[in-house]
Amino acid sequence: MNRRRILIAAASFPLAGKVAWAHHGWSSFDQDRPIYLEGKVTRARWQNPHVELMIDVPAGLKVPADLAKRSLPSQSAPVDGAGLLAKAAVPRRTERQWELELAPLTRMEAWKVAEIKAGTAVSAVGFTFKEEKGEPIMRVEYLFVDGKVYGLRSSPA
């Protein structure tokens, strides 16, 4: 390897570390306590490693009375969707802006989810960090948008 390649590789290493540090694994999310969020999208990042939406959550958010009765799509991973919807609660934290982490682009394409733009109303059931510590981020299990529901843990069955 010539000296120029070594310098380029060495210079890019700190940047790669920052990207890896900013992304977290799914094990830090509390999968025993599903939460419900809804709001208007203020920012959308349609990219890998996963799609991200920033939403403004209205004050006084409540779980919809019909949430546990909503139909869910069949998906390739075994998920107790009805159980998750029945257990979903609003977060204890009071932040009005939340980041929703969706699936990777390939899975979004498999579900045929159209690119979501700022201003779109969405709701979701998913998981936040254990004990609701850290940033207000939800890993989305089910996404409700434009009258459709998508199960983002896996591909459609």
Residue, then its C-alpha position, 0 to 999 in steps of 0.5 A: m500500500n502506498r503512503r497516500r492510501i495509508l494517509i487517506a485510510a488513517a484520515s477517514f478512520p475517525l469519521a467512521g468511528k463517529v458514524a458507528w458511535a452515533h448508531h445504536g443497536w436494538s438491544s438497548f430498547d425496552q421490548d417489554r413496554p411498547i409505546y404509542l406516538e403520533g404526530k406530524v413529520t417535521r423532517a424525514r431522512w430516507q436513507n440507510p442504515h434505516v429511515e428516520l422521521m422526526i415528529d412533533v407529538p401533540a400535548g395530551l397524547k392518548v392511546p386511541a381507544d381502537l388501537a388494540k382492535r386495529s388490523l395488522p398485516s401479516q409479516s415474515a417474523p413472528v410478532d405478537g402484534a395484537g399483544l403489542l397494540a393491547k399493551a401500548a401506552v404513551p411515553r412517560r417522558t414529556e418531550r414533544q419532538w421524537e425521532l422515529e427509527l423505521a426499517p432499512l430502505t430495502r424493507m421499506e421498499a418490500w412493504k411498498v411504503a411511499e417516501i414520507k414527507a414533512g407535514t405527513a401525519v403518522s402514528a406508530v407503536g414501538f419501543t424506546f430506551k429502557e427506563e425511557k432514558g436517553e434521547p426521545i427515540m422510538r424503534v418503530e414496530y408498526l407504522f400507521v400512515d395514510g390509512k395503511v399499516y406496516g409491520l417493520r420488523s420484517s418483510p411482508a409475508 
